[in-house]
Amino acid sequence: MKKNVGAVDGVIRLILSFVIFSFAILHGPWWIAFLAIIPIATATLFYCPLYDIAGFSTCDKGEEKA
């Protein structure tokens, strides 16, 4: 699996997942917290299936190694 999520993009995804999780626990329905799993998974795997379909990558050329 080729990496297509760069370091900065990964940090943004982790922050986004924390915001989604916090909002769901504090203000919204608790089940929305499960949506935070998606950005956590894509950030830790450095791979986003939607980026792959679109042919998009936020990695530097040296980071794209499989």
C-alpha positions in Angstrom: 0.0 0.0 0.0 1.5 3.3 -1.1 1.5 6.2 1.3 -0.5 9.2 0.2 -1.1 11.1 3.5 1.8 13.4 4.5 3.0 14.3 8.0 1.1 17.7 8.2 -2.0 16.1 6.8 -1.8 13.3 9.3 -1.5 15.7 12.2 -4.5 17.7 10.9 -6.5 14.4 10.7 -5.6 13.5 14.3 -6.6 17.0 15.6 -9.9 16.6 13.6 -10.6 13.2 15.1 -10.0 14.7 18.6 -12.5 17.5 17.9 -15.1 15.1 16.5 -14.7 12.8 19.5 -14.8 15.6 22.0 -17.9 17.2 20.5 -19.7 13.9 20.3 -19.0 13.0 24.0 -19.8 16.5 25.3 -22.6 17.8 23.1 -23.8 15.4 20.6 -25.1 11.9 20.3 -22.4 9.5 21.6 -22.4 7.4 18.4 -20.9 10.2 16.4 -17.7 9.5 18.3 -17.2 6.5 16.1 -16.7 8.8 13.1 -13.4 9.8 14.7 -12.1 6.4 13.9 -11.8 7.3 10.2 -9.3 10.2 10.5 -7.4 8.3 13.2 -7.0 5.2 10.8 -6.0 7.3 7.8 -3.5 9.3 9.8 -1.8 6.3 11.4 -1.7 4.2 8.2 -0.6 7.2 6.1 -3.1 6.1 3.5 -6.5 7.5 2.4 -8.6 5.5 0.0 -10.3 8.6 -1.4 -6.9 10.2 -2.1 -6.0 7.0 -4.0 -9.2 7.1 -6.1 -8.6 10.8 -6.9 -4.9 10.3 -7.6 -4.0 12.8 -5.0 -1.1 12.8 -2.5 0.1 15.1 0.3 3.4 13.2 0.8 6.7 14.6 -0.2 8.5 12.6 -2.9 10.7 10.9 -0.3 7.8 9.9 1.9 5.8 8.0 -0.7 7.8 4.8 -0.4 5.6 1.7 0.2 
